[in-house]
Amino acid sequence: MTEQKDWASDFYQEASKKANEVVKEAYDHSSHYIDAIKYVRKIKQLSFGDVPDQTAHTSMRMFELVCELAIYLIRQDAQNLPIQDKDREEQP
């Protein structure tokens, strides 16, 4: 009997990989976290529109979900920033 492929793990790895690629591209084109989120939202718009077949519809839906994950990852990065105390920065 042949072993069954772990599809859940496969899709998890691919989604993670693609979202990280989108995040990297967003950071490369942005100077602030909010700009990176706006960048992802802009490219996410490519996932909407007329589709010629079910395969195109599926790939566009996956693209939309990967962009949502990328936005989540960017927000997580922004939340993990330390609080900068301006008084401490000015003191030697």
PyMOL Python script that loads the backbone (N, CA, C, O; Angstrom):
from pymol import cmd

cmd.read_pdbstr("""\
ATOM      1  N   MET A   1       0.843  -1.177   0.000  1.00  0.00           N
ATOM      2  CA  MET A   1       0.000   0.000   0.000  1.00  0.00           C
ATOM      3  C   MET A   1       0.895   1.250   0.000  1.00  0.00           C
ATOM      4  O   MET A   1       1.833   1.343   0.792  1.00  0.00           O
ATOM      5  N   THR A   2       0.605   2.194  -0.877  1.00  0.00           N
ATOM      6  CA  THR A   2       1.395   3.416  -0.951  1.00  0.00           C
ATOM      7  C   THR A   2       0.959   4.386   0.146  1.00  0.00           C
ATOM      8  O   THR A   2      -0.200   4.417   0.560  1.00  0.00           O
ATOM      9  N   GLU A   3       1.923   5.165   0.594  1.00  0.00           N
ATOM     10  CA  GLU A   3       1.616   6.130   1.646  1.00  0.00           C
ATOM     11  C   GLU A   3       0.889   7.329   1.052  1.00  0.00           C
ATOM     12  O   GLU A   3       1.155   7.753  -0.073  1.00  0.00           O
ATOM     13  N   GLN A   4      -0.032   7.858   1.840  1.00  0.00           N
ATOM     14  CA  GLN A   4      -0.785   9.022   1.410  1.00  0.00           C
ATOM     15  C   GLN A   4       0.018  10.286   1.697  1.00  0.00           C
ATOM     16  O   GLN A   4       0.606  10.435   2.768  1.00  0.00           O
ATOM     17  N   LYS A   5       0.034  11.185   0.731  1.00  0.00           N
ATOM     18  CA  LYS A   5       0.743  12.448   0.893  1.00  0.00           C
ATOM     19  C   LYS A   5       0.045  13.291   1.955  1.00  0.00           C
ATOM     20  O   LYS A   5      -1.180  13.264   2.068  1.00  0.00           O
ATOM     21  N   ASP A   6       0.823  14.037   2.729  1.00  0.00           N
ATOM     22  CA  ASP A   6       0.263  14.914   3.754  1.00  0.00           C
ATOM     23  C   ASP A   6      -0.099  16.246   3.100  1.00  0.00           C
ATOM     24  O   ASP A   6       0.690  17.190   3.120  1.00  0.00           O
ATOM     25  N   TRP A   7      -1.286  16.313   2.527  1.00  0.00           N
ATOM     26  CA  TRP A   7      -1.713  17.491   1.781  1.00  0.00           C
ATOM     27  C   TRP A   7      -1.819  18.724   2.667  1.00  0.00           C
ATOM     28  O   TRP A   7      -1.475  19.826   2.239  1.00  0.00           O
ATOM     29  N   ALA A   8      -2.287  18.550   3.887  1.00  0.00           N
ATOM     30  CA  ALA A   8      -2.429  19.691   4.796  1.00  0.00           C
ATOM     31  C   ALA A   8      -1.068  20.336   5.044  1.00  0.00           C
ATOM     32  O   ALA A   8      -0.948  21.561   5.005  1.00  0.00           O
ATOM     33  N   SER A   9      -0.065  19.540   5.293  1.00  0.00           N
ATOM     34  CA  SER A   9       1.283  20.053   5.529  1.00  0.00           C
ATOM     35  C   SER A   9       1.841  20.704   4.269  1.00  0.00           C
ATOM     36  O   SER A   9       2.502  21.740   4.340  1.00  0.00           O
ATOM     37  N   ASP A  10       1.579  20.106   3.137  1.00  0.00           N
ATOM     38  CA  ASP A  10       2.052  20.637   1.864  1.00  0.00           C
ATOM     39  C   ASP A  10       1.463  22.030   1.606  1.00  0.00           C
ATOM     40  O   ASP A  10       2.190  22.954   1.244  1.00  0.00           O
ATOM     41  N   PHE A  11       0.156  22.177   1.792  1.00  0.00           N
ATOM     42  CA  PHE A  11      -0.485  23.472   1.582  1.00  0.00           C
ATOM     43  C   PHE A  11      -0.034  24.481   2.633  1.00  0.00           C
ATOM     44  O   PHE A  11       0.122  25.662   2.321  1.00  0.00           O
ATOM     45  N   TYR A  12       0.175  24.045   3.857  1.00  0.00           N
ATOM     46  CA  TYR A  12       0.661  24.918   4.927  1.00  0.00           C
ATOM     47  C   TYR A  12       2.023  25.493   4.553  1.00  0.00           C
ATOM     48  O   TYR A  12       2.249  26.698   4.662  1.00  0.00           O
ATOM     49  N   GLN A  13       2.917  24.631   4.116  1.00  0.00           N
ATOM     50  CA  GLN A  13       4.263  25.067   3.740  1.00  0.00           C
ATOM     51  C   GLN A  13       4.228  26.028   2.555  1.00  0.00           C
ATOM     52  O   GLN A  13       4.929  27.040   2.549  1.00  0.00           O
ATOM     53  N   GLU A  14       3.417  25.710   1.560  1.00  0.00           N
ATOM     54  CA  GLU A  14       3.319  26.570   0.376  1.00  0.00           C
ATOM     55  C   GLU A  14       2.716  27.921   0.719  1.00  0.00           C
ATOM     56  O   GLU A  14       3.200  28.953   0.253  1.00  0.00           O
ATOM     57  N   ALA A  15       1.656  27.927   1.536  1.00  0.00           N
ATOM     58  CA  ALA A  15       1.028  29.189   1.932  1.00  0.00           C
ATOM     59  C   ALA A  15       2.010  30.051   2.707  1.00  0.00           C
ATOM     60  O   ALA A  15       2.098  31.258   2.481  1.00  0.00           O
ATOM     61  N   SER A  16       2.742  29.437   3.614  1.00  0.00           N
ATOM     62  CA  SER A  16       3.737  30.156   4.401  1.00  0.00           C
ATOM     63  C   SER A  16       4.822  30.731   3.506  1.00  0.00           C
ATOM     64  O   SER A  16       5.203  31.892   3.654  1.00  0.00           O
ATOM     65  N   LYS A  17       5.315  29.935   2.591  1.00  0.00           N
ATOM     66  CA  LYS A  17       6.373  30.369   1.674  1.00  0.00           C
ATOM     67  C   LYS A  17       5.899  31.538   0.814  1.00  0.00           C
ATOM     68  O   LYS A  17       6.604  32.539   0.688  1.00  0.00           O
ATOM     69  N   LYS A  18       4.729  31.420   0.230  1.00  0.00           N
ATOM     70  CA  LYS A  18       4.205  32.467  -0.649  1.00  0.00           C
ATOM     71  C   LYS A  18       3.918  33.748   0.142  1.00  0.00           C
ATOM     72  O   LYS A  18       4.218  34.842  -0.335  1.00  0.00           O
ATOM     73  N   ALA A  19       3.349  33.629   1.330  1.00  0.00           N
ATOM     74  CA  ALA A  19       3.066  34.818   2.140  1.00  0.00           C
ATOM     75  C   ALA A  19       4.352  35.529   2.519  1.00  0.00           C
ATOM     76  O   ALA A  19       4.409  36.758   2.489  1.00  0.00           O
ATOM     77  N   ASN A  20       5.375  34.787   2.871  1.00  0.00           N
ATOM     78  CA  ASN A  20       6.664  35.399   3.207  1.00  0.00           C
ATOM     79  C   ASN A  20       7.284  36.098   2.004  1.00  0.00           C
ATOM     80  O   ASN A  20       7.933  37.132   2.160  1.00  0.00           O
ATOM     81  N   GLU A  21       7.096  35.555   0.819  1.00  0.00           N
ATOM     82  CA  GLU A  21       7.583  36.208  -0.399  1.00  0.00           C
ATOM     83  C   GLU A  21       6.845  37.530  -0.640  1.00  0.00           C
ATOM     84  O   GLU A  21       7.451  38.529  -1.026  1.00  0.00           O
ATOM     85  N   VAL A  22       5.530  37.518  -0.406  1.00  0.00           N
ATOM     86  CA  VAL A  22       4.743  38.742  -0.569  1.00  0.00           C
ATOM     87  C   VAL A  22       5.179  39.781   0.464  1.00  0.00           C
ATOM     88  O   VAL A  22       5.322  40.958   0.132  1.00  0.00           O
ATOM     89  N   VAL A  23       5.390  39.358   1.710  1.00  0.00           N
ATOM     90  CA  VAL A  23       5.844  40.272   2.763  1.00  0.00           C
ATOM     91  C   VAL A  23       7.192  40.878   2.392  1.00  0.00           C
ATOM     92  O   VAL A  23       7.387  42.085   2.530  1.00  0.00           O
ATOM     93  N   LYS A  24       8.110  40.061   1.929  1.00  0.00           N
ATOM     94  CA  LYS A  24       9.441  40.562   1.550  1.00  0.00           C
ATOM     95  C   LYS A  24       9.322  41.610   0.443  1.00  0.00           C
ATOM     96  O   LYS A  24       9.961  42.660   0.510  1.00  0.00           O
ATOM     97  N   GLU A  25       8.515  41.329  -0.560  1.00  0.00           N
ATOM     98  CA  GLU A  25       8.327  42.284  -1.651  1.00  0.00           C
ATOM     99  C   GLU A  25       7.697  43.572  -1.129  1.00  0.00           C
ATOM    100  O   GLU A  25       8.095  44.666  -1.531  1.00  0.00           O
ATOM    101  N   ALA A  26       6.722  43.448  -0.241  1.00  0.00           N
ATOM    102  CA  ALA A  26       6.079  44.636   0.327  1.00  0.00           C
ATOM    103  C   ALA A  26       7.077  45.472   1.116  1.00  0.00           C
ATOM    104  O   ALA A  26       7.079  46.699   1.011  1.00  0.00           O
ATOM    105  N   TYR A  27       7.926  44.817   1.905  1.00  0.00           N
ATOM    106  CA  TYR A  27       8.949  45.547   2.660  1.00  0.00           C
ATOM    107  C   TYR A  27       9.966  46.201   1.728  1.00  0.00           C
ATOM    108  O   TYR A  27      10.439  47.304   2.005  1.00  0.00           O
ATOM    109  N   ASP A  28      10.301  45.541   0.647  1.00  0.00           N
ATOM    110  CA  ASP A  28      11.247  46.106  -0.315  1.00  0.00           C
ATOM    111  C   ASP A  28      10.709  47.370  -0.982  1.00  0.00           C
ATOM    112  O   ASP A  28      11.481  48.220  -1.427  1.00  0.00           O
ATOM    113  N   HIS A  29       9.378  47.491  -1.050  1.00  0.00           N
ATOM    114  CA  HIS A  29       8.758  48.627  -1.719  1.00  0.00           C
ATOM    115  C   HIS A  29       8.152  49.629  -0.735  1.00  0.00           C
ATOM    116  O   HIS A  29       7.407  50.518  -1.148  1.00  0.00           O
ATOM    117  N   SER A  30       8.454  49.505   0.541  1.00  0.00           N
ATOM    118  CA  SER A  30       7.834  50.358   1.555  1.00  0.00           C
ATOM    119  C   SER A  30       8.860  50.787   2.595  1.00  0.00           C
ATOM    120  O   SER A  30       9.889  50.139   2.791  1.00  0.00           O
ATOM    121  N   SER A  31       8.549  51.894   3.253  1.00  0.00           N
ATOM    122  CA  SER A  31       9.424  52.354   4.334  1.00  0.00           C
ATOM    123  C   SER A  31       8.746  52.269   5.698  1.00  0.00           C
ATOM    124  O   SER A  31       9.405  52.434   6.724  1.00  0.00           O
ATOM    125  N   HIS A  32       7.445  52.016   5.723  1.00  0.00           N
ATOM    126  CA  HIS A  32       6.697  51.881   6.965  1.00  0.00           C
ATOM    127  C   HIS A  32       5.778  50.660   6.864  1.00  0.00           C
ATOM    128  O   HIS A  32       5.405  50.225   5.774  1.00  0.00           O
ATOM    129  N   TYR A  33       5.429  50.127   8.030  1.00  0.00           N
ATOM    130  CA  TYR A  33       4.560  48.950   8.036  1.00  0.00           C
ATOM    131  C   TYR A  33       3.219  49.234   7.366  1.00  0.00           C
ATOM    132  O   TYR A  33       2.701  48.393   6.631  1.00  0.00           O
ATOM    133  N   ILE A  34       2.660  50.409   7.612  1.00  0.00           N
ATOM    134  CA  ILE A  34       1.370  50.743   7.007  1.00  0.00           C
ATOM    135  C   ILE A  34       1.483  50.795   5.486  1.00  0.00           C
ATOM    136  O   ILE A  34       0.549  50.419   4.778  1.00  0.00           O
ATOM    137  N   ASP A  35       2.622  51.258   4.986  1.00  0.00           N
ATOM    138  CA  ASP A  35       2.837  51.277   3.534  1.00  0.00           C
ATOM    139  C   ASP A  35       2.942  49.860   2.974  1.00  0.00           C
ATOM    140  O   ASP A  35       2.482  49.585   1.866  1.00  0.00           O
ATOM    141  N   ALA A  36       3.548  48.972   3.750  1.00  0.00           N
ATOM    142  CA  ALA A  36       3.651  47.573   3.317  1.00  0.00           C
ATOM    143  C   ALA A  36       2.265  46.936   3.234  1.00  0.00           C
ATOM    144  O   ALA A  36       1.975  46.181   2.305  1.00  0.00           O
ATOM    145  N   ILE A  37       1.418  47.243   4.207  1.00  0.00           N
ATOM    146  CA  ILE A  37       0.044  46.706   4.178  1.00  0.00           C
ATOM    147  C   ILE A  37      -0.703  47.258   2.970  1.00  0.00           C
ATOM    148  O   ILE A  37      -1.413  46.523   2.284  1.00  0.00           O
ATOM    149  N   LYS A  38      -0.544  48.549   2.713  1.00  0.00           N
ATOM    150  CA  LYS A  38      -1.191  49.152   1.534  1.00  0.00           C
ATOM    151  C   LYS A  38      -0.685  48.507   0.246  1.00  0.00           C
ATOM    152  O   LYS A  38      -1.455  48.292  -0.690  1.00  0.00           O
ATOM    153  N   TYR A  39       0.608  48.203   0.201  1.00  0.00           N
ATOM    154  CA  TYR A  39       1.189  47.552  -0.976  1.00  0.00           C
ATOM    155  C   TYR A  39       0.540  46.183  -1.203  1.00  0.00           C
ATOM    156  O   TYR A  39       0.170  45.840  -2.326  1.00  0.00           O
ATOM    157  N   VAL A  40       0.409  45.412  -0.129  1.00  0.00           N
ATOM    158  CA  VAL A  40      -0.205  44.080  -0.262  1.00  0.00           C
ATOM    159  C   VAL A  40      -1.658  44.210  -0.679  1.00  0.00           C
ATOM    160  O   VAL A  40      -2.133  43.450  -1.523  1.00  0.00           O
ATOM    161  N   ARG A  41      -2.360  45.154  -0.101  1.00  0.00           N
ATOM    162  CA  ARG A  41      -3.772  45.358  -0.489  1.00  0.00           C
ATOM    163  C   ARG A  41      -3.882  45.720  -1.970  1.00  0.00           C
ATOM    164  O   ARG A  41      -4.815  45.304  -2.657  1.00  0.00           O
ATOM    165  N   LYS A  42      -2.915  46.500  -2.443  1.00  0.00           N
ATOM    166  CA  LYS A  42      -2.922  46.890  -3.866  1.00  0.00           C
ATOM    167  C   LYS A  42      -2.720  45.669  -4.763  1.00  0.00           C
ATOM    168  O   LYS A  42      -3.455  45.486  -5.734  1.00  0.00           O
ATOM    169  N   ILE A  43      -1.735  44.840  -4.447  1.00  0.00           N
ATOM    170  CA  ILE A  43      -1.524  43.672  -5.310  1.00  0.00           C
ATOM    171  C   ILE A  43      -2.614  42.618  -5.104  1.00  0.00           C
ATOM    172  O   ILE A  43      -2.864  41.796  -5.986  1.00  0.00           O
ATOM    173  N   LYS A  44      -3.256  42.648  -3.943  1.00  0.00           N
ATOM    174  CA  LYS A  44      -4.364  41.713  -3.695  1.00  0.00           C
ATOM    175  C   LYS A  44      -5.513  41.967  -4.671  1.00  0.00           C
ATOM    176  O   LYS A  44      -6.275  41.051  -4.982  1.00  0.00           O
ATOM    177  N   GLN A  45      -5.641  43.190  -5.150  1.00  0.00           N
ATOM    178  CA  GLN A  45      -6.696  43.518  -6.099  1.00  0.00           C
ATOM    179  C   GLN A  45      -6.586  42.689  -7.382  1.00  0.00           C
ATOM    180  O   GLN A  45      -7.566  42.528  -8.108  1.00  0.00           O
ATOM    181  N   LEU A  46      -5.397  42.171  -7.653  1.00  0.00           N
ATOM    182  CA  LEU A  46      -5.217  41.312  -8.828  1.00  0.00           C
ATOM    183  C   LEU A  46      -5.987  40.009  -8.704  1.00  0.00           C
ATOM    184  O   LEU A  46      -6.200  39.316  -9.699  1.00  0.00           O
ATOM    185  N   SER A  47      -6.408  39.667  -7.487  1.00  0.00           N
ATOM    186  CA  SER A  47      -7.115  38.404  -7.281  1.00  0.00           C
ATOM    187  C   SER A  47      -8.605  38.521  -7.574  1.00  0.00           C
ATOM    188  O   SER A  47      -9.346  37.549  -7.422  1.00  0.00           O
ATOM    189  N   PHE A  48      -9.042  39.688  -7.987  1.00  0.00           N
ATOM    190  CA  PHE A  48     -10.456  39.889  -8.302  1.00  0.00           C
ATOM    191  C   PHE A  48     -10.628  40.148  -9.783  1.00  0.00           C
ATOM    192  O   PHE A  48      -9.727  40.672 -10.438  1.00  0.00           O
ATOM    193  N   GLY A  49     -11.763  39.790 -10.302  1.00  0.00           N
ATOM    194  CA  GLY A  49     -12.055  40.030 -11.711  1.00  0.00           C
ATOM    195  C   GLY A  49     -12.607  38.790 -12.383  1.00  0.00           C
ATOM    196  O   GLY A  49     -12.855  37.770 -11.741  1.00  0.00           O
ATOM    197  N   ASP A  50     -12.791  38.896 -13.675  1.00  0.00           N
ATOM    198  CA  ASP A  50     -13.327  37.787 -14.458  1.00  0.00           C
ATOM    199  C   ASP A  50     -12.285  36.686 -14.589  1.00  0.00           C
ATOM    200  O   ASP A  50     -11.095  36.954 -14.756  1.00  0.00           O
ATOM    201  N   VAL A  51     -12.745  35.457 -14.512  1.00  0.00           N
ATOM    202  CA  VAL A  51     -11.846  34.312 -14.647  1.00  0.00           C
ATOM    203  C   VAL A  51     -12.347  33.413 -15.771  1.00  0.00           C
ATOM    204  O   VAL A  51     -13.551  33.203 -15.919  1.00  0.00           O
ATOM    205  N   PRO A  52     -11.415  32.884 -16.563  1.00  0.00           N
ATOM    206  CA  PRO A  52     -11.819  32.066 -17.703  1.00  0.00           C
ATOM    207  C   PRO A  52     -12.234  30.648 -17.338  1.00  0.00           C
ATOM    208  O   PRO A  52     -12.992  30.018 -18.075  1.00  0.00           O
ATOM    209  N   ASP A  53     -11.744  30.135 -16.201  1.00  0.00           N
ATOM    210  CA  ASP A  53     -12.052  28.753 -15.858  1.00  0.00           C
ATOM    211  C   ASP A  53     -11.902  28.534 -14.350  1.00  0.00           C
ATOM    212  O   ASP A  53     -11.494  29.434 -13.615  1.00  0.00           O
ATOM    213  N   GLN A  54     -12.233  27.347 -13.915  1.00  0.00           N
ATOM    214  CA  GLN A  54     -12.199  27.029 -12.489  1.00  0.00           C
ATOM    215  C   GLN A  54     -10.777  27.036 -11.927  1.00  0.00           C
ATOM    216  O   GLN A  54     -10.576  27.399 -10.768  1.00  0.00           O
ATOM    217  N   THR A  55      -9.805  26.645 -12.719  1.00  0.00           N
ATOM    218  CA  THR A  55      -8.416  26.664 -12.257  1.00  0.00           C
ATOM    219  C   THR A  55      -7.971  28.097 -11.978  1.00  0.00           C
ATOM    220  O   THR A  55      -7.325  28.357 -10.963  1.00  0.00           O
ATOM    221  N   ALA A  56      -8.307  29.015 -12.856  1.00  0.00           N
ATOM    222  CA  ALA A  56      -7.964  30.424 -12.636  1.00  0.00           C
ATOM    223  C   ALA A  56      -8.679  30.960 -11.410  1.00  0.00           C
ATOM    224  O   ALA A  56      -8.095  31.716 -10.634  1.00  0.00           O
ATOM    225  N   HIS A  57      -9.928  30.581 -11.225  1.00  0.00           N
ATOM    226  CA  HIS A  57     -10.683  31.015 -10.047  1.00  0.00           C
ATOM    227  C   HIS A  57     -10.019  30.506  -8.763  1.00  0.00           C
ATOM    228  O   HIS A  57      -9.903  31.245  -7.786  1.00  0.00           O
ATOM    229  N   THR A  58      -9.596  29.271  -8.770  1.00  0.00           N
ATOM    230  CA  THR A  58      -8.947  28.681  -7.597  1.00  0.00           C
ATOM    231  C   THR A  58      -7.631  29.380  -7.300  1.00  0.00           C
ATOM    232  O   THR A  58      -7.336  29.684  -6.145  1.00  0.00           O
ATOM    233  N   SER A  59      -6.837  29.637  -8.334  1.00  0.00           N
ATOM    234  CA  SER A  59      -5.547  30.289  -8.103  1.00  0.00           C
ATOM    235  C   SER A  59      -5.737  31.715  -7.600  1.00  0.00           C
ATOM    236  O   SER A  59      -4.956  32.182  -6.771  1.00  0.00           O
ATOM    237  N   MET A  60      -6.745  32.407  -8.080  1.00  0.00           N
ATOM    238  CA  MET A  60      -7.014  33.759  -7.611  1.00  0.00           C
ATOM    239  C   MET A  60      -7.487  33.750  -6.157  1.00  0.00           C
ATOM    240  O   MET A  60      -7.139  34.644  -5.385  1.00  0.00           O
ATOM    241  N   ARG A  61      -8.256  32.770  -5.795  1.00  0.00           N
ATOM    242  CA  ARG A  61      -8.715  32.649  -4.400  1.00  0.00           C
ATOM    243  C   ARG A  61      -7.530  32.362  -3.483  1.00  0.00           C
ATOM    244  O   ARG A  61      -7.429  32.927  -2.394  1.00  0.00           O
ATOM    245  N   MET A  62      -6.637  31.482  -3.927  1.00  0.00           N
ATOM    246  CA  MET A  62      -5.432  31.191  -3.142  1.00  0.00           C
ATOM    247  C   MET A  62      -4.577  32.445  -2.999  1.00  0.00           C
ATOM    248  O   MET A  62      -4.031  32.711  -1.929  1.00  0.00           O
ATOM    249  N   PHE A  63      -4.461  33.216  -4.080  1.00  0.00           N
ATOM    250  CA  PHE A  63      -3.700  34.456  -4.056  1.00  0.00           C
ATOM    251  C   PHE A  63      -4.292  35.433  -3.039  1.00  0.00           C
ATOM    252  O   PHE A  63      -3.564  36.074  -2.281  1.00  0.00           O
ATOM    253  N   GLU A  64      -5.613  35.536  -3.035  1.00  0.00           N
ATOM    254  CA  GLU A  64      -6.301  36.412  -2.080  1.00  0.00           C
ATOM    255  C   GLU A  64      -5.992  35.996  -0.640  1.00  0.00           C
ATOM    256  O   GLU A  64      -5.702  36.842   0.207  1.00  0.00           O
ATOM    257  N   LEU A  65      -6.054  34.710  -0.373  1.00  0.00           N
ATOM    258  CA  LEU A  65      -5.799  34.207   0.979  1.00  0.00           C
ATOM    259  C   LEU A  65      -4.337  34.387   1.396  1.00  0.00           C
ATOM    260  O   LEU A  65      -4.058  34.688   2.556  1.00  0.00           O
ATOM    261  N   VAL A  66      -3.419  34.206   0.471  1.00  0.00           N
ATOM    262  CA  VAL A  66      -2.000  34.423   0.771  1.00  0.00           C
ATOM    263  C   VAL A  66      -1.763  35.900   1.102  1.00  0.00           C
ATOM    264  O   VAL A  66      -0.989  36.212   2.007  1.00  0.00           O
ATOM    265  N   CYS A  67      -2.411  36.795   0.390  1.00  0.00           N
ATOM    266  CA  CYS A  67      -2.273  38.221   0.691  1.00  0.00           C
ATOM    267  C   CYS A  67      -2.838  38.538   2.074  1.00  0.00           C
ATOM    268  O   CYS A  67      -2.261  39.347   2.801  1.00  0.00           O
ATOM    269  N   GLU A  68      -3.940  37.924   2.444  1.00  0.00           N
ATOM    270  CA  GLU A  68      -4.495  38.119   3.789  1.00  0.00           C
ATOM    271  C   GLU A  68      -3.506  37.641   4.849  1.00  0.00           C
ATOM    272  O   GLU A  68      -3.325  38.300   5.872  1.00  0.00           O
ATOM    273  N   LEU A  69      -2.875  36.512   4.609  1.00  0.00           N
ATOM    274  CA  LEU A  69      -1.860  36.008   5.533  1.00  0.00           C
ATOM    275  C   LEU A  69      -0.675  36.966   5.589  1.00  0.00           C
ATOM    276  O   LEU A  69      -0.136  37.210   6.668  1.00  0.00           O
ATOM    277  N   ALA A  70      -0.265  37.507   4.463  1.00  0.00           N
ATOM    278  CA  ALA A  70       0.851  38.451   4.430  1.00  0.00           C
ATOM    279  C   ALA A  70       0.523  39.702   5.248  1.00  0.00           C
ATOM    280  O   ALA A  70       1.378  40.200   5.981  1.00  0.00           O
ATOM    281  N   ILE A  71      -0.693  40.209   5.131  1.00  0.00           N
ATOM    282  CA  ILE A  71      -1.104  41.373   5.921  1.00  0.00           C
ATOM    283  C   ILE A  71      -1.061  41.039   7.406  1.00  0.00           C
ATOM    284  O   ILE A  71      -0.610  41.851   8.214  1.00  0.00           O
ATOM    285  N   TYR A  72      -1.523  39.862   7.765  1.00  0.00           N
ATOM    286  CA  TYR A  72      -1.462  39.419   9.164  1.00  0.00           C
ATOM    287  C   TYR A  72      -0.015  39.380   9.653  1.00  0.00           C
ATOM    288  O   TYR A  72       0.274  39.839  10.759  1.00  0.00           O
ATOM    289  N   LEU A  73       0.893  38.840   8.848  1.00  0.00           N
ATOM    290  CA  LEU A  73       2.301  38.746   9.233  1.00  0.00           C
ATOM    291  C   LEU A  73       2.929  40.131   9.413  1.00  0.00           C
ATOM    292  O   LEU A  73       3.719  40.345  10.333  1.00  0.00           O
ATOM    293  N   ILE A  74       2.580  41.054   8.544  1.00  0.00           N
ATOM    294  CA  ILE A  74       3.103  42.418   8.665  1.00  0.00           C
ATOM    295  C   ILE A  74       2.591  43.059   9.949  1.00  0.00           C
ATOM    296  O   ILE A  74       3.348  43.715  10.664  1.00  0.00           O
ATOM    297  N   ARG A  75       1.314  42.870  10.238  1.00  0.00           N
ATOM    298  CA  ARG A  75       0.752  43.421  11.485  1.00  0.00           C
ATOM    299  C   ARG A  75       1.418  42.812  12.710  1.00  0.00           C
ATOM    300  O   ARG A  75       1.646  43.502  13.704  1.00  0.00           O
ATOM    301  N   GLN A  76       1.732  41.520  12.643  1.00  0.00           N
ATOM    302  CA  GLN A  76       2.435  40.870  13.755  1.00  0.00           C
ATOM    303  C   GLN A  76       3.824  41.482  13.939  1.00  0.00           C
ATOM    304  O   GLN A  76       4.253  41.727  15.066  1.00  0.00           O
ATOM    305  N   ASP A  77       4.517  41.726  12.841  1.00  0.00           N
ATOM    306  CA  ASP A  77       5.836  42.365  12.916  1.00  0.00           C
ATOM    307  C   ASP A  77       5.726  43.740  13.568  1.00  0.00           C
ATOM    308  O   ASP A  77       6.537  44.098  14.421  1.00  0.00           O
ATOM    309  N   ALA A  78       4.719  44.505  13.160  1.00  0.00           N
ATOM    310  CA  ALA A  78       4.552  45.854  13.703  1.00  0.00           C
ATOM    311  C   ALA A  78       4.224  45.815  15.189  1.00  0.00           C
ATOM    312  O   ALA A  78       4.666  46.682  15.943  1.00  0.00           O
ATOM    313  N   GLN A  79       3.462  44.830  15.614  1.00  0.00           N
ATOM    314  CA  GLN A  79       3.091  44.727  17.035  1.00  0.00           C
ATOM    315  C   GLN A  79       4.269  44.314  17.900  1.00  0.00           C
ATOM    316  O   GLN A  79       4.269  44.574  19.103  1.00  0.00           O
ATOM    317  N   ASN A  80       5.246  43.692  17.328  1.00  0.00           N
ATOM    318  CA  ASN A  80       6.390  43.218  18.097  1.00  0.00           C
ATOM    319  C   ASN A  80       7.497  44.267  18.238  1.00  0.00           C
ATOM    320  O   ASN A  80       8.546  43.988  18.819  1.00  0.00           O
ATOM    321  N   LEU A  81       7.267  45.458  17.712  1.00  0.00           N
ATOM    322  CA  LEU A  81       8.267  46.516  17.832  1.00  0.00           C
ATOM    323  C   LEU A  81       8.332  47.022  19.272  1.00  0.00           C
ATOM    324  O   LEU A  81       7.306  47.120  19.946  1.00  0.00           O
ATOM    325  N   PRO A  82       9.524  47.338  19.736  1.00  0.00           N
ATOM    326  CA  PRO A  82       9.637  47.907  21.081  1.00  0.00           C
ATOM    327  C   PRO A  82       9.113  49.343  21.104  1.00  0.00           C
ATOM    328  O   PRO A  82       9.150  50.043  20.092  1.00  0.00           O
ATOM    329  N   ILE A  83       8.632  49.763  22.249  1.00  0.00           N
ATOM    330  CA  ILE A  83       8.176  51.132  22.409  1.00  0.00           C
ATOM    331  C   ILE A  83       9.394  52.027  22.519  1.00  0.00           C
ATOM    332  O   ILE A  83      10.279  51.786  23.341  1.00  0.00           O
ATOM    333  N   GLN A  84       9.439  53.050  21.698  1.00  0.00           N
ATOM    334  CA  GLN A  84      10.572  53.966  21.731  1.00  0.00           C
ATOM    335  C   GLN A  84      10.232  55.149  22.625  1.00  0.00           C
ATOM    336  O   GLN A  84       9.266  55.871  22.379  1.00  0.00           O
ATOM    337  N   ASP A  85      11.020  55.333  23.639  1.00  0.00           N
ATOM    338  CA  ASP A  85      10.848  56.438  24.576  1.00  0.00           C
ATOM    339  C   ASP A  85      11.721  57.592  24.103  1.00  0.00           C
ATOM    340  O   ASP A  85      12.949  57.513  24.158  1.00  0.00           O
ATOM    341  N   LYS A  86      11.088  58.660  23.640  1.00  0.00           N
ATOM    342  CA  LYS A  86      11.841  59.780  23.075  1.00  0.00           C
ATOM    343  C   LYS A  86      12.752  60.439  24.109  1.00  0.00           C
ATOM    344  O   LYS A  86      13.823  60.934  23.758  1.00  0.00           O
ATOM    345  N   ASP A  87      12.339  60.450  25.385  1.00  0.00           N
ATOM    346  CA  ASP A  87      13.181  61.034  26.419  1.00  0.00           C
ATOM    347  C   ASP A  87      14.488  60.262  26.559  1.00  0.00           C
ATOM    348  O   ASP A  87      15.550  60.864  26.721  1.00  0.00           O
ATOM    349  N   ARG A  88      14.420  58.944  26.497  1.00  0.00           N
ATOM    350  CA  ARG A  88      15.620  58.123  26.608  1.00  0.00           C
ATOM    351  C   ARG A  88      16.536  58.291  25.403  1.00  0.00           C
ATOM    352  O   ARG A  88      17.759  58.243  25.536  1.00  0.00           O
ATOM    353  N   GLU A  89      15.952  58.485  24.240  1.00  0.00           N
ATOM    354  CA  GLU A  89      16.763  58.648  23.027  1.00  0.00           C
ATOM    355  C   GLU A  89      17.565  59.940  23.064  1.00  0.00           C
ATOM    356  O   GLU A  89      18.678  59.991  22.542  1.00  0.00           O
ATOM    357  N   GLU A  90      17.015  60.980  23.674  1.00  0.00           N
ATOM    358  CA  GLU A  90      17.687  62.282  23.689  1.00  0.00           C
ATOM    359  C   GLU A  90      18.819  62.330  24.725  1.00  0.00           C
ATOM    360  O   GLU A  90      19.752  63.119  24.577  1.00  0.00           O
ATOM    361  N   GLN A  91      18.747  61.507  25.755  1.00  0.00           N
ATOM    362  CA  GLN A  91      19.786  61.531  26.797  1.00  0.00           C
ATOM    363  C   GLN A  91      21.001  60.737  26.334  1.00  0.00           C
ATOM    364  O   GLN A  91      20.863  59.705  25.678  1.00  0.00           O
ATOM    365  N   PRO A  92      22.210  61.232  26.685  1.00  0.00           N
ATOM    366  CA  PRO A  92      23.433  60.512  26.264  1.00  0.00           C
ATOM    367  C   PRO A  92      23.647  59.255  27.037  1.00  0.00           C
ATOM    368  O   PRO A  92      24.625  58.544  26.802  1.00  0.00           O
TER     369      PRO A  92
END
""", "prot")
cmd.dss("prot")
cmd.show_as("cartoon", "prot")
cmd.util.cbc("prot")
cmd.orient("prot")
